[in-house]
Amino acid sequence: MIATQYKITLPSNYDMNIIRERVKNNGYKTDGFEDLKFKLYLITEKGENDSLQNSYSPLYLWKDSNGLNKFLFNGFYDNIITSFGWQQVNIGIPLIDTTTDKIKNIRYLFEITREIQPQESLNNFKDKIEQDIPKINDAEYIVIYNPDKWKYHVFFFIDDLGKVNAEKGTIYNILHISC
């Protein structure tokens, strides 16, 4: 599996209803896309949920690289380039995935980012991550790491923002989920 995400920072006065309409009118187009486990259409809004900026930040989890390649190089990604300009597509490798079909009914995604510090061995590191991440009741999650940057991201699917009010991280509104 491969995870991808591009984070498009938008001006603080940007009308986020433009993004909502874009997703409402086009989100279904990635439903059933080749090799896509899911695509989350994510936004943050300045001043909401402690966010400092407006952003549009779709997150993809691909079962294989064929679908990703098709998306990037067969014209689908051109819609992003045309609307928002050239974007950096962040790549990660899923390490832990506890998600089920239940995520289709979730409204929020909570992201925390951690550094992977230099160490003598990465043996059992997956177990260490599972022990160290916050415990959020009834939240499915996915852990994605990037050995190029030696960081990992934990994305929690949450239905109640009260479950994460003591944690530091980014809260995204989920506008649509394609599977």
Buried (B, 14 or more C-beta within 10 A) or exposed (E): BBBBBBBBEBEEEBEBEEBBEBBEEEBEEBEEBBBBBBBBBBBBBBEEBEBEBBBBBBBBBBBEEEBBEBBBEEEBBEEBEEEEEEBEBBEBEBBBBEBEEEBEEBEBBBBBEBEBEEEEEEEEBEEEBBEEBBEBEEBBBBBBBBEEEEBBBBBBBBEEEEBBEEEEBBBBBBBBBBB
